[in-house]
């Protein structure tokens, strides 16, 4: 029960030969040492925490100023709320 197809059979003789590897080529190259990572110190963590705290303080200041402005526009006053963040 072999069905004939319109595709011709591929001959093994038409295939390209595999490339050969020169036995003298050992694939040795220059090995590069990876850069050693900088050791993270406590002061690095402290500096990162300070930077985060400053960013949060800036965002909070903007939010508080926007809230104050909205309340001023509505005509209500905030009694005794005067904050200044460092």
PDB file of N, CA, C and O in Angstrom:
ATOM      1  N   UNK A   1       0.826  -1.185   0.000  1.00  0.00           N
ATOM      2  CA  UNK A   1       0.000   0.000   0.000  1.00  0.00           C
ATOM      3  C   UNK A   1       0.867   1.243   0.000  1.00  0.00           C
ATOM      4  O   UNK A   1       0.710   2.095   0.875  1.00  0.00           O
ATOM      5  N   UNK A   2       1.728   1.367  -0.904  1.00  0.00           N
ATOM      6  CA  UNK A   2       2.531   2.587  -0.953  1.00  0.00           C
ATOM      7  C   UNK A   2       1.833   3.595  -1.842  1.00  0.00           C
ATOM      8  O   UNK A   2       1.429   3.286  -2.962  1.00  0.00           O
ATOM      9  N   UNK A   3       1.700   4.798  -1.327  1.00  0.00           N
ATOM     10  CA  UNK A   3       1.033   5.857  -2.074  1.00  0.00           C
ATOM     11  C   UNK A   3       2.108   6.690  -2.755  1.00  0.00           C
ATOM     12  O   UNK A   3       3.127   7.013  -2.145  1.00  0.00           O
ATOM     13  N   UNK A   4       1.889   7.027  -3.978  1.00  0.00           N
ATOM     14  CA  UNK A   4       2.881   7.844  -4.678  1.00  0.00           C
ATOM     15  C   UNK A   4       2.624   9.313  -4.355  1.00  0.00           C
ATOM     16  O   UNK A   4       1.480   9.750  -4.232  1.00  0.00           O
ATOM     17  N   UNK A   5       3.698  10.047  -4.224  1.00  0.00           N
ATOM     18  CA  UNK A   5       3.595  11.480  -3.956  1.00  0.00           C
ATOM     19  C   UNK A   5       4.260  12.221  -5.090  1.00  0.00           C
ATOM     20  O   UNK A   5       5.038  11.649  -5.854  1.00  0.00           O
ATOM     21  N   UNK A   6       3.948  13.490  -5.193  1.00  0.00           N
ATOM     22  CA  UNK A   6       4.541  14.311  -6.241  1.00  0.00           C
ATOM     23  C   UNK A   6       5.943  14.774  -5.867  1.00  0.00           C
ATOM     24  O   UNK A   6       6.677  15.272  -6.721  1.00  0.00           O
ATOM     25  N   UNK A   7       6.324  14.617  -4.598  1.00  0.00           N
ATOM     26  CA  UNK A   7       7.661  15.036  -4.171  1.00  0.00           C
ATOM     27  C   UNK A   7       8.681  13.979  -4.560  1.00  0.00           C
ATOM     28  O   UNK A   7       8.465  12.787  -4.345  1.00  0.00           O
ATOM     29  N   UNK A   8       9.787  14.420  -5.131  1.00  0.00           N
ATOM     30  CA  UNK A   8      10.827  13.442  -5.448  1.00  0.00           C
ATOM     31  C   UNK A   8      11.556  13.024  -4.179  1.00  0.00           C
ATOM     32  O   UNK A   8      11.661  13.803  -3.232  1.00  0.00           O
ATOM     33  N   UNK A   9      12.045  11.826  -4.163  1.00  0.00           N
ATOM     34  CA  UNK A   9      12.808  11.328  -3.017  1.00  0.00           C
ATOM     35  C   UNK A   9      14.153  12.041  -2.981  1.00  0.00           C
ATOM     36  O   UNK A   9      14.730  12.337  -4.027  1.00  0.00           O
ATOM     37  N   UNK A  10      14.639  12.312  -1.811  1.00  0.00           N
ATOM     38  CA  UNK A  10      15.897  13.031  -1.658  1.00  0.00           C
ATOM     39  C   UNK A  10      17.038  12.020  -1.633  1.00  0.00           C
ATOM     40  O   UNK A  10      16.998  11.027  -0.906  1.00  0.00           O
ATOM     41  N   UNK A  11      18.006  12.283  -2.403  1.00  0.00           N
ATOM     42  CA  UNK A  11      19.132  11.370  -2.498  1.00  0.00           C
ATOM     43  C   UNK A  11      20.149  11.689  -1.415  1.00  0.00           C
ATOM     44  O   UNK A  11      20.381  12.860  -1.111  1.00  0.00           O
ATOM     45  N   UNK A  12      20.747  10.689  -0.842  1.00  0.00           N
ATOM     46  CA  UNK A  12      21.794  10.872   0.162  1.00  0.00           C
ATOM     47  C   UNK A  12      23.025  11.498  -0.469  1.00  0.00           C
ATOM     48  O   UNK A  12      23.778  12.197   0.208  1.00  0.00           O
ATOM     49  N   UNK A  13      23.233  11.266  -1.712  1.00  0.00           N
ATOM     50  CA  UNK A  13      24.416  11.776  -2.392  1.00  0.00           C
ATOM     51  C   UNK A  13      24.386  13.290  -2.569  1.00  0.00           C
ATOM     52  O   UNK A  13      25.439  13.894  -2.771  1.00  0.00           O
ATOM     53  N   UNK A  14      23.220  13.922  -2.500  1.00  0.00           N
ATOM     54  CA  UNK A  14      23.143  15.367  -2.687  1.00  0.00           C
ATOM     55  C   UNK A  14      23.335  16.138  -1.387  1.00  0.00           C
ATOM     56  O   UNK A  14      23.414  17.366  -1.418  1.00  0.00           O
ATOM     57  N   UNK A  15      23.411  15.467  -0.262  1.00  0.00           N
ATOM     58  CA  UNK A  15      23.604  16.151   1.012  1.00  0.00           C
ATOM     59  C   UNK A  15      25.031  16.645   1.131  1.00  0.00           C
ATOM     60  O   UNK A  15      25.956  16.011   0.623  1.00  0.00           O
ATOM     61  N   UNK A  16      25.215  17.765   1.793  1.00  0.00           N
ATOM     62  CA  UNK A  16      26.551  18.315   2.009  1.00  0.00           C
ATOM     63  C   UNK A  16      27.250  17.514   3.094  1.00  0.00           C
ATOM     64  O   UNK A  16      26.614  17.086   4.058  1.00  0.00           O
ATOM     65  N   UNK A  17      28.544  17.308   2.948  1.00  0.00           N
ATOM     66  CA  UNK A  17      29.262  16.585   3.996  1.00  0.00           C
ATOM     67  C   UNK A  17      29.386  17.432   5.257  1.00  0.00           C
ATOM     68  O   UNK A  17      29.399  18.660   5.184  1.00  0.00           O
ATOM     69  N   UNK A  18      29.476  16.786   6.397  1.00  0.00           N
ATOM     70  CA  UNK A  18      29.634  17.495   7.662  1.00  0.00           C
ATOM     71  C   UNK A  18      31.008  18.147   7.724  1.00  0.00           C
ATOM     72  O   UNK A  18      31.977  17.582   7.218  1.00  0.00           O
ATOM     73  N   UNK A  19      31.111  19.312   8.326  1.00  0.00           N
ATOM     74  CA  UNK A  19      32.432  19.949   8.434  1.00  0.00           C
ATOM     75  C   UNK A  19      33.324  19.137   9.366  1.00  0.00           C
ATOM     76  O   UNK A  19      32.862  18.554  10.347  1.00  0.00           O
ATOM     77  N   UNK A  20      34.589  19.113   9.042  1.00  0.00           N
ATOM     78  CA  UNK A  20      35.533  18.380   9.879  1.00  0.00           C
ATOM     79  C   UNK A  20      36.219  19.344  10.825  1.00  0.00           C
ATOM     80  O   UNK A  20      36.371  20.526  10.516  1.00  0.00           O
ATOM     81  N   UNK A  21      36.626  18.851  11.956  1.00  0.00           N
ATOM     82  CA  UNK A  21      37.302  19.664  12.959  1.00  0.00           C
ATOM     83  C   UNK A  21      38.783  19.354  12.900  1.00  0.00           C
ATOM     84  O   UNK A  21      39.189  18.192  12.919  1.00  0.00           O
ATOM     85  N   UNK A  22      39.575  20.391  12.828  1.00  0.00           N
ATOM     86  CA  UNK A  22      41.020  20.232  12.795  1.00  0.00           C
ATOM     87  C   UNK A  22      41.463  19.689  14.149  1.00  0.00           C
ATOM     88  O   UNK A  22      41.152  20.297  15.173  1.00  0.00           O
ATOM     89  N   UNK A  23      42.178  18.567  14.192  1.00  0.00           N
ATOM     90  CA  UNK A  23      42.590  18.003  15.483  1.00  0.00           C
ATOM     91  C   UNK A  23      43.549  18.906  16.259  1.00  0.00           C
ATOM     92  O   UNK A  23      43.688  18.757  17.473  1.00  0.00           O
ATOM     93  N   UNK A  24      44.209  19.839  15.574  1.00  0.00           N
ATOM     94  CA  UNK A  24      45.129  20.750  16.258  1.00  0.00           C
ATOM     95  C   UNK A  24      44.369  21.861  16.989  1.00  0.00           C
ATOM     96  O   UNK A  24      44.896  22.481  17.913  1.00  0.00           O
ATOM     97  N   UNK A  25      43.142  22.100  16.572  1.00  0.00           N
ATOM     98  CA  UNK A  25      42.340  23.159  17.175  1.00  0.00           C
ATOM     99  C   UNK A  25      41.732  22.639  18.470  1.00  0.00           C
ATOM    100  O   UNK A  25      40.812  21.821  18.445  1.00  0.00           O
ATOM    101  N   UNK A  26      42.239  23.105  19.583  1.00  0.00           N
ATOM    102  CA  UNK A  26      41.769  22.640  20.890  1.00  0.00           C
ATOM    103  C   UNK A  26      40.719  23.576  21.498  1.00  0.00           C
ATOM    104  O   UNK A  26      40.253  23.342  22.614  1.00  0.00           O
ATOM    105  N   UNK A  27      40.344  24.633  20.769  1.00  0.00           N
ATOM    106  CA  UNK A  27      39.353  25.611  21.241  1.00  0.00           C
ATOM    107  C   UNK A  27      39.757  26.247  22.564  1.00  0.00           C
ATOM    108  O   UNK A  27      38.913  26.542  23.410  1.00  0.00           O
ATOM    109  N   UNK A  28      41.047  26.450  22.726  1.00  0.00           N
ATOM    110  CA  UNK A  28      41.506  27.104  23.944  1.00  0.00           C
ATOM    111  C   UNK A  28      41.551  28.600  23.691  1.00  0.00           C
ATOM    112  O   UNK A  28      42.111  29.055  22.693  1.00  0.00           O
ATOM    113  N   UNK A  29      40.980  29.334  24.566  1.00  0.00           N
ATOM    114  CA  UNK A  29      40.983  30.777  24.456  1.00  0.00           C
ATOM    115  C   UNK A  29      41.409  31.380  25.774  1.00  0.00           C
ATOM    116  O   UNK A  29      41.764  30.671  26.715  1.00  0.00           O
ATOM    117  N   UNK A  30      41.370  32.676  25.829  1.00  0.00           N
ATOM    118  CA  UNK A  30      41.733  33.366  27.057  1.00  0.00           C
ATOM    119  C   UNK A  30      40.518  33.373  27.973  1.00  0.00           C
ATOM    120  O   UNK A  30      39.449  33.854  27.597  1.00  0.00           O
ATOM    121  N   UNK A  31      40.685  32.846  29.158  1.00  0.00           N
ATOM    122  CA  UNK A  31      39.606  32.865  30.139  1.00  0.00           C
ATOM    123  C   UNK A  31      39.650  34.183  30.888  1.00  0.00           C
ATOM    124  O   UNK A  31      40.710  34.627  31.330  1.00  0.00           O
ATOM    125  N   UNK A  32      38.502  34.797  31.025  1.00  0.00           N
ATOM    126  CA  UNK A  32      38.426  36.050  31.761  1.00  0.00           C
ATOM    127  C   UNK A  32      37.797  35.779  33.114  1.00  0.00           C
ATOM    128  O   UNK A  32      36.773  35.104  33.219  1.00  0.00           O
ATOM    129  N   UNK A  33      38.422  36.313  34.134  1.00  0.00           N
ATOM    130  CA  UNK A  33      37.873  36.180  35.480  1.00  0.00           C
ATOM    131  C   UNK A  33      36.704  37.147  35.619  1.00  0.00           C
ATOM    132  O   UNK A  33      36.820  38.306  35.221  1.00  0.00           O
ATOM    133  N   UNK A  34      35.598  36.706  36.166  1.00  0.00           N
ATOM    134  CA  UNK A  34      34.486  37.631  36.376  1.00  0.00           C
ATOM    135  C   UNK A  34      34.855  38.659  37.441  1.00  0.00           C
ATOM    136  O   UNK A  34      35.605  38.381  38.376  1.00  0.00           O
ATOM    137  N   UNK A  35      34.298  39.859  37.264  1.00  0.00           N
ATOM    138  CA  UNK A  35      34.574  40.904  38.249  1.00  0.00           C
ATOM    139  C   UNK A  35      33.965  40.508  39.585  1.00  0.00           C
ATOM    140  O   UNK A  35      32.828  40.043  39.655  1.00  0.00           O
ATOM    141  N   UNK A  36      34.730  40.697  40.619  1.00  0.00           N
ATOM    142  CA  UNK A  36      34.198  40.369  41.937  1.00  0.00           C
ATOM    143  C   UNK A  36      33.188  41.439  42.328  1.00  0.00           C
ATOM    144  O   UNK A  36      33.406  42.631  42.111  1.00  0.00           O
ATOM    145  N   UNK A  37      32.107  41.002  42.896  1.00  0.00           N
ATOM    146  CA  UNK A  37      31.060  41.922  43.307  1.00  0.00           C
ATOM    147  C   UNK A  37      31.531  42.718  44.520  1.00  0.00           C
ATOM    148  O   UNK A  37      32.229  42.204  45.394  1.00  0.00           O
ATOM    149  N   UNK A  38      31.129  43.984  44.549  1.00  0.00           N
ATOM    150  CA  UNK A  38      31.488  44.825  45.680  1.00  0.00           C
ATOM    151  C   UNK A  38      30.755  44.318  46.913  1.00  0.00           C
ATOM    152  O   UNK A  38      29.556  44.043  46.867  1.00  0.00           O
ATOM    153  N   UNK A  39      31.470  44.201  47.990  1.00  0.00           N
ATOM    154  CA  UNK A  39      30.857  43.747  49.229  1.00  0.00           C
ATOM    155  C   UNK A  39      29.952  44.863  49.760  1.00  0.00           C
ATOM    156  O   UNK A  39      30.374  46.011  49.896  1.00  0.00           O
ATOM    157  N   UNK A  40      28.726  44.507  50.049  1.00  0.00           N
ATOM    158  CA  UNK A  40      27.753  45.479  50.532  1.00  0.00           C
ATOM    159  C   UNK A  40      27.930  45.619  52.039  1.00  0.00           C
ATOM    160  O   UNK A  40      27.931  44.638  52.782  1.00  0.00           O
ATOM    161  N   UNK A  41      28.078  46.861  52.459  1.00  0.00           N
ATOM    162  CA  UNK A  41      28.298  47.116  53.879  1.00  0.00           C
ATOM    163  C   UNK A  41      27.029  47.668  54.520  1.00  0.00           C
ATOM    164  O   UNK A  41      26.062  47.997  53.834  1.00  0.00           O
ATOM    165  N   UNK A  42      27.051  47.763  55.829  1.00  0.00           N
ATOM    166  CA  UNK A  42      25.913  48.306  56.571  1.00  0.00           C
ATOM    167  C   UNK A  42      25.651  49.748  56.167  1.00  0.00           C
ATOM    168  O   UNK A  42      24.499  50.179  56.099  1.00  0.00           O
ATOM    169  N   UNK A  43      26.719  50.494  55.899  1.00  0.00           N
ATOM    170  CA  UNK A  43      26.526  51.890  55.507  1.00  0.00           C
ATOM    171  C   UNK A  43      25.824  51.991  54.155  1.00  0.00           C
ATOM    172  O   UNK A  43      25.093  52.950  53.910  1.00  0.00           O
ATOM    173  N   UNK A  44      26.041  51.002  53.268  1.00  0.00           N
ATOM    174  CA  UNK A  44      25.319  50.994  51.994  1.00  0.00           C
ATOM    175  C   UNK A  44      23.823  50.800  52.231  1.00  0.00           C
ATOM    176  O   UNK A  44      22.995  51.465  51.609  1.00  0.00           O
ATOM    177  N   UNK A  45      23.485  49.880  53.138  1.00  0.00           N
ATOM    178  CA  UNK A  45      22.076  49.669  53.470  1.00  0.00           C
ATOM    179  C   UNK A  45      21.482  50.917  54.117  1.00  0.00           C
ATOM    180  O   UNK A  45      20.349  51.296  53.821  1.00  0.00           O
ATOM    181  N   UNK A  46      22.253  51.556  55.002  1.00  0.00           N
ATOM    182  CA  UNK A  46      21.777  52.772  55.656  1.00  0.00           C
ATOM    183  C   UNK A  46      21.528  53.873  54.629  1.00  0.00           C
ATOM    184  O   UNK A  46      20.513  54.567  54.698  1.00  0.00           O
ATOM    185  N   UNK A  47      22.444  54.036  53.680  1.00  0.00           N
ATOM    186  CA  UNK A  47      22.288  55.064  52.653  1.00  0.00           C
ATOM    187  C   UNK A  47      21.061  54.780  51.789  1.00  0.00           C
ATOM    188  O   UNK A  47      20.334  55.703  51.421  1.00  0.00           O
ATOM    189  N   UNK A  48      20.830  53.517  51.467  1.00  0.00           N
ATOM    190  CA  UNK A  48      19.659  53.155  50.671  1.00  0.00           C
ATOM    191  C   UNK A  48      18.377  53.438  51.444  1.00  0.00           C
ATOM    192  O   UNK A  48      17.401  53.921  50.870  1.00  0.00           O
ATOM    193  N   UNK A  49      18.371  53.142  52.736  1.00  0.00           N
ATOM    194  CA  UNK A  49      17.186  53.396  53.553  1.00  0.00           C
ATOM    195  C   UNK A  49      16.920  54.892  53.673  1.00  0.00           C
ATOM    196  O   UNK A  49      15.769  55.325  53.623  1.00  0.00           O
ATOM    197  N   UNK A  50      17.974  55.680  53.829  1.00  0.00           N
ATOM    198  CA  UNK A  50      17.817  57.135  53.913  1.00  0.00           C
ATOM    199  C   UNK A  50      17.234  57.671  52.612  1.00  0.00           C
ATOM    200  O   UNK A  50      16.345  58.522  52.634  1.00  0.00           O
ATOM    201  N   UNK A  51      17.726  57.180  51.482  1.00  0.00           N
ATOM    202  CA  UNK A  51      17.212  57.626  50.188  1.00  0.00           C
ATOM    203  C   UNK A  51      15.734  57.275  50.044  1.00  0.00           C
ATOM    204  O   UNK A  51      14.951  58.082  49.543  1.00  0.00           O
ATOM    205  N   UNK A  52      15.347  56.076  50.479  1.00  0.00           N
ATOM    206  CA  UNK A  52      13.931  55.680  50.427  1.00  0.00           C
ATOM    207  C   UNK A  52      13.089  56.585  51.314  1.00  0.00           C
ATOM    208  O   UNK A  52      12.016  57.037  50.915  1.00  0.00           O
ATOM    209  N   UNK A  53      13.587  56.846  52.526  1.00  0.00           N
ATOM    210  CA  UNK A  53      12.849  57.697  53.461  1.00  0.00           C
ATOM    211  C   UNK A  53      12.665  59.103  52.897  1.00  0.00           C
ATOM    212  O   UNK A  53      11.595  59.694  53.039  1.00  0.00           O
ATOM    213  N   UNK A  54      13.703  59.638  52.260  1.00  0.00           N
ATOM    214  CA  UNK A  54      13.600  60.975  51.671  1.00  0.00           C
ATOM    215  C   UNK A  54      12.563  60.997  50.556  1.00  0.00           C
ATOM    216  O   UNK A  54      11.788  61.947  50.449  1.00  0.00           O
ATOM    217  N   UNK A  55      12.544  59.966  49.733  1.00  0.00           N
ATOM    218  CA  UNK A  55      11.575  59.893  48.645  1.00  0.00           C
ATOM    219  C   UNK A  55      10.153  59.801  49.195  1.00  0.00           C
ATOM    220  O   UNK A  55       9.249  60.459  48.681  1.00  0.00           O
ATOM    221  N   UNK A  56       9.949  59.002  50.222  1.00  0.00           N
ATOM    222  CA  UNK A  56       8.628  58.892  50.841  1.00  0.00           C
ATOM    223  C   UNK A  56       8.212  60.229  51.448  1.00  0.00           C
ATOM    224  O   UNK A  56       7.051  60.624  51.345  1.00  0.00           O
ATOM    225  N   UNK A  57       9.149  60.922  52.075  1.00  0.00           N
ATOM    226  CA  UNK A  57       8.842  62.230  52.663  1.00  0.00           C
ATOM    227  C   UNK A  57       8.436  63.223  51.580  1.00  0.00           C
ATOM    228  O   UNK A  57       7.503  64.004  51.773  1.00  0.00           O
ATOM    229  N   UNK A  58       9.133  63.200  50.435  1.00  0.00           N
ATOM    230  CA  UNK A  58       8.770  64.102  49.335  1.00  0.00           C
ATOM    231  C   UNK A  58       7.372  63.785  48.817  1.00  0.00           C
ATOM    232  O   UNK A  58       6.573  64.691  48.582  1.00  0.00           O
ATOM    233  N   UNK A  59       7.077  62.492  48.637  1.00  0.00           N
ATOM    234  CA  UNK A  59       5.754  62.108  48.146  1.00  0.00           C
ATOM    235  C   UNK A  59       4.659  62.482  49.136  1.00  0.00           C
ATOM    236  O   UNK A  59       3.588  62.938  48.736  1.00  0.00           O
ATOM    237  N   UNK A  60       4.922  62.294  50.418  1.00  0.00           N
ATOM    238  CA  UNK A  60       3.955  62.648  51.449  1.00  0.00           C
ATOM    239  C   UNK A  60       3.722  64.155  51.476  1.00  0.00           C
ATOM    240  O   UNK A  60       2.590  64.611  51.634  1.00  0.00           O
ATOM    241  N   UNK A  61       4.791  64.920  51.321  1.00  0.00           N
ATOM    242  CA  UNK A  61       4.665  66.383  51.295  1.00  0.00           C
ATOM    243  C   UNK A  61       3.783  66.819  50.124  1.00  0.00           C
ATOM    244  O   UNK A  61       2.923  67.684  50.288  1.00  0.00           O
ATOM    245  N   UNK A  62       3.987  66.231  48.954  1.00  0.00           N
ATOM    246  CA  UNK A  62       3.179  66.570  47.780  1.00  0.00           C
ATOM    247  C   UNK A  62       1.720  66.199  48.025  1.00  0.00           C
ATOM    248  O   UNK A  62       0.815  66.962  47.686  1.00  0.00           O
ATOM    249  N   UNK A  63       1.499  65.037  48.609  1.00  0.00           N
ATOM    250  CA  UNK A  63       0.137  64.592  48.888  1.00  0.00           C
ATOM    251  C   UNK A  63      -0.551  65.515  49.895  1.00  0.00           C
ATOM    252  O   UNK A  63      -1.714  65.878  49.715  1.00  0.00           O
ATOM    253  N   UNK A  64       0.165  65.891  50.945  1.00  0.00           N
ATOM    254  CA  UNK A  64      -0.415  66.795  51.947  1.00  0.00           C
ATOM    255  C   UNK A  64      -0.707  68.171  51.355  1.00  0.00           C
ATOM    256  O   UNK A  64      -1.742  68.769  51.650  1.00  0.00           O
ATOM    257  N   UNK A  65       0.198  68.672  50.526  1.00  0.00           N
ATOM    258  CA  UNK A  65      -0.030  69.975  49.892  1.00  0.00           C
ATOM    259  C   UNK A  65      -1.252  69.921  48.973  1.00  0.00           C
ATOM    260  O   UNK A  65      -2.039  70.867  48.928  1.00  0.00           O
ATOM    261  N   UNK A  66      -1.410  68.820  48.244  1.00  0.00           N
ATOM    262  CA  UNK A  66      -2.565  68.674  47.359  1.00  0.00           C
ATOM    263  C   UNK A  66      -3.855  68.604  48.170  1.00  0.00           C
ATOM    264  O   UNK A  66      -4.871  69.180  47.780  1.00  0.00           O
ATOM    265  N   UNK A  67      -3.812  67.903  49.293  1.00  0.00           N
ATOM    266  CA  UNK A  67      -4.996  67.814  50.151  1.00  0.00           C
ATOM    267  C   UNK A  67      -5.344  69.178  50.739  1.00  0.00           C
ATOM    268  O   UNK A  67      -6.515  69.557  50.785  1.00  0.00           O
ATOM    269  N   UNK A  68      -4.336  69.910  51.184  1.00  0.00           N
ATOM    270  CA  UNK A  68      -4.583  71.259  51.707  1.00  0.00           C
ATOM    271  C   UNK A  68      -5.192  72.157  50.642  1.00  0.00           C
ATOM    272  O   UNK A  68      -6.113  72.923  50.925  1.00  0.00           O
ATOM    273  N   UNK A  69      -4.688  72.067  49.433  1.00  0.00           N
ATOM    274  CA  UNK A  69      -5.205  72.893  48.346  1.00  0.00           C
ATOM    275  C   UNK A  69      -6.649  72.522  48.019  1.00  0.00           C
ATOM    276  O   UNK A  69      -7.473  73.402  47.771  1.00  0.00           O
ATOM    277  N   UNK A  70      -6.962  71.225  48.018  1.00  0.00           N
ATOM    278  CA  UNK A  70      -8.350  70.805  47.767  1.00  0.00           C
ATOM    279  C   UNK A  70      -9.281  71.333  48.846  1.00  0.00           C
ATOM    280  O   UNK A  70     -10.384  71.790  48.545  1.00  0.00           O
ATOM    281  N   UNK A  71      -8.848  71.276  50.096  1.00  0.00           N
ATOM    282  CA  UNK A  71      -9.699  71.753  51.189  1.00  0.00           C
ATOM    283  C   UNK A  71      -9.857  73.269  51.130  1.00  0.00           C
ATOM    284  O   UNK A  71     -10.922  73.797  51.451  1.00  0.00           O
ATOM    285  N   UNK A  72      -8.802  73.971  50.720  1.00  0.00           N
ATOM    286  CA  UNK A  72      -8.921  75.433  50.570  1.00  0.00           C
ATOM    287  C   UNK A  72      -9.922  75.765  49.475  1.00  0.00           C
ATOM    288  O   UNK A  72     -10.722  76.690  49.618  1.00  0.00           O
ATOM    289  N   UNK A  73      -9.879  75.012  48.385  1.00  0.00           N
ATOM    290  CA  UNK A  73     -10.803  75.271  47.280  1.00  0.00           C
ATOM    291  C   UNK A  73     -12.245  74.971  47.679  1.00  0.00           C
ATOM    292  O   UNK A  73     -13.164  75.620  47.180  1.00  0.00           O
ATOM    293  N   UNK A  74     -12.460  74.011  48.557  1.00  0.00           N
ATOM    294  CA  UNK A  74     -13.809  73.692  49.020  1.00  0.00           C
ATOM    295  C   UNK A  74     -14.278  74.667  50.089  1.00  0.00           C
ATOM    296  O   UNK A  74     -15.461  74.695  50.428  1.00  0.00           O
ATOM    297  N   UNK A  75     -13.381  75.448  50.610  1.00  0.00           N
ATOM    298  CA  UNK A  75     -13.767  76.432  51.604  1.00  0.00           C
ATOM    299  C   UNK A  75     -13.677  75.939  53.026  1.00  0.00           C
ATOM    300  O   UNK A  75     -14.098  76.644  53.943  1.00  0.00           O
ATOM    301  N   UNK A  76     -13.153  74.776  53.237  1.00  0.00           N
ATOM    302  CA  UNK A  76     -13.002  74.290  54.599  1.00  0.00           C
ATOM    303  C   UNK A  76     -11.577  74.545  55.045  1.00  0.00           C
ATOM    304  O   UNK A  76     -10.659  74.626  54.228  1.00  0.00           O
ATOM    305  N   UNK A  77     -11.408  74.666  56.313  1.00  0.00           N
ATOM    306  CA  UNK A  77     -10.065  74.905  56.825  1.00  0.00           C
ATOM    307  C   UNK A  77      -9.631  73.730  57.686  1.00  0.00           C
ATOM    308  O   UNK A  77     -10.451  73.036  58.287  1.00  0.00           O
ATOM    309  N   UNK A  78      -8.346  73.532  57.729  1.00  0.00           N
ATOM    310  CA  UNK A  78      -7.777  72.502  58.586  1.00  0.00           C
ATOM    311  C   UNK A  78      -7.233  73.228  59.810  1.00  0.00           C
ATOM    312  O   UNK A  78      -6.309  74.036  59.712  1.00  0.00           O
ATOM    313  N   UNK A  79      -7.818  72.929  60.955  1.00  0.00           N
ATOM    314  CA  UNK A  79      -7.436  73.624  62.177  1.00  0.00           C
ATOM    315  C   UNK A  79      -6.171  73.020  62.758  1.00  0.00           C
ATOM    316  O   UNK A  79      -6.117  71.830  63.069  1.00  0.00           O
ATOM    317  N   UNK A  80      -5.162  73.851  62.897  1.00  0.00           N
ATOM    318  CA  UNK A  80      -3.951  73.432  63.591  1.00  0.00           C
ATOM    319  C   UNK A  80      -3.063  72.457  62.835  1.00  0.00           C
ATOM    320  O   UNK A  80      -2.181  71.849  63.442  1.00  0.00           O
ATOM    321  N   UNK A  81      -3.260  72.286  61.540  1.00  0.00           N
ATOM    322  CA  UNK A  81      -2.407  71.352  60.798  1.00  0.00           C
ATOM    323  C   UNK A  81      -1.394  72.142  59.985  1.00  0.00           C
ATOM    324  O   UNK A  81      -1.699  72.645  58.904  1.00  0.00           O
ATOM    325  N   UNK A  82      -0.213  72.239  60.511  1.00  0.00           N
ATOM    326  CA  UNK A  82       0.892  72.877  59.799  1.00  0.00           C
ATOM    327  C   UNK A  82       2.082  71.953  59.920  1.00  0.00           C
ATOM    328  O   UNK A  82       2.737  71.907  60.961  1.00  0.00           O
ATOM    329  N   UNK A  83       2.363  71.217  58.860  1.00  0.00           N
ATOM    330  CA  UNK A  83       3.471  70.258  58.876  1.00  0.00           C
ATOM    331  C   UNK A  83       4.556  70.736  57.933  1.00  0.00           C
ATOM    332  O   UNK A  83       4.282  71.247  56.847  1.00  0.00           O
ATOM    333  N   UNK A  84       5.740  70.565  58.352  1.00  0.00           N
ATOM    334  CA  UNK A  84       6.850  70.783  57.450  1.00  0.00           C
ATOM    335  C   UNK A  84       7.762  69.586  57.597  1.00  0.00           C
ATOM    336  O   UNK A  84       8.285  69.307  58.676  1.00  0.00           O
ATOM    337  N   UNK A  85       7.944  68.884  56.489  1.00  0.00           N
ATOM    338  CA  UNK A  85       8.817  67.721  56.498  1.00  0.00           C
ATOM    339  C   UNK A  85      10.210  68.146  56.078  1.00  0.00           C
ATOM    340  O   UNK A  85      10.394  69.018  55.229  1.00  0.00           O
ATOM    341  N   UNK A  86      11.159  67.518  56.683  1.00  0.00           N
ATOM    342  CA  UNK A  86      12.557  67.855  56.397  1.00  0.00           C
ATOM    343  C   UNK A  86      12.956  67.253  55.074  1.00  0.00           C
ATOM    344  O   UNK A  86      14.097  67.415  54.641  1.00  0.00           O
TER     345      UNK A  86
END
